[in-house]
Amino acid sequence: MNAVMDTIEAPLGKSAEKIAHENNKLHKRLCRLVGQAIGDFNMIEEGDKVMVCLSGGKDSYALLDILMTLRERAPINFEIIAVNLDQKQPNFPDHILPAYLEKLGIPYHIENQDTYSIVKRLIPEGKTTCSLCSRLRRGILYRVADELGATKIALGHHRDDILETFFLNMFFGGKLKGMPAKLMSDDGKHMVIRPLAYVKEEDTERYAEVKGFPIIPCDLCGSQENLQRKQIKAMMRDWEKKFPGRVESIFSSLSTVVPSHLMDRDLFGFAELKADGQANPLGDIAFDEEPCSTPTTGLGVISLQRED
Ligand code: SF4
């Protein structure tokens, strides 16, 4: 275990051993969840060159750190190269990442591209700049991946990013669509992976504190954080406090989809559906009841709707 994991200061009321134990558990949990996501989605294979996109935020630092640990233990060989895109935002501290990566002793590449000026020139003052900015960034990262011979592009999105995107698409886009753990680029040439897909944001936050990552603030471009995403984040945090387990359950529903019980006629052949007389033992057995009541049990009618 890294020395930093053992030496973080104990907050009042907790012994240093207890803190070290919790930090150790956090590190193990992150390794387990990242390993599980990599395995479940076959994200990394023998001989891969994984380009880890490092923004200077807590999540990408955590991603690089955990991937480096897993590479030491993995039964397969793969390379890691860290890449940062310096978008020339005002006051970007361009010495921080090279110094950090030199210390780690890991191959890295800093790509200098002034997307900041392009975005400022093309987007009127007061309008949100993120969509053009991220489109430009994506194109540059794909090109850099080609130049470096990277076979996978790893991004630091975690479970909560995936859920926020899912809700954004549902609430404002009318689509049941999240952010996939593994994605082929539109031109079919690149494979994007999200090894933190099973990791909660609060874990990357805590891990960044424990490890003392040199975080670069993400508001240097002056753009306001997407208000709708902010509201969804707040909604999920509120649920987490009031209804423990709800967010976890929604997340797990993303990998347990039942097309025959949704309404997408492209996903399920409703038009051709005919009763065939064959019983389905795995058919409707739960939560298909009318949501008003179950039969009485002597204690009166029990509502099936949870009190939330
Ligand atoms: S916050 Fe700034 S740097 Fe990030 S995507 Fe938006 S415009 Fe680009």
Boltz pocket constraint, residues with backbone or C-beta under 6 A from the ligand:
constraints:
  - pocket:
      binder: B
      contacts: [[A, 129], [A, 130], [A, 131], [A, 133], [A, 134], [A, 218], [A, 221], [A, 222], [A, 223], [A, 224]]
      max_distance: 6.0
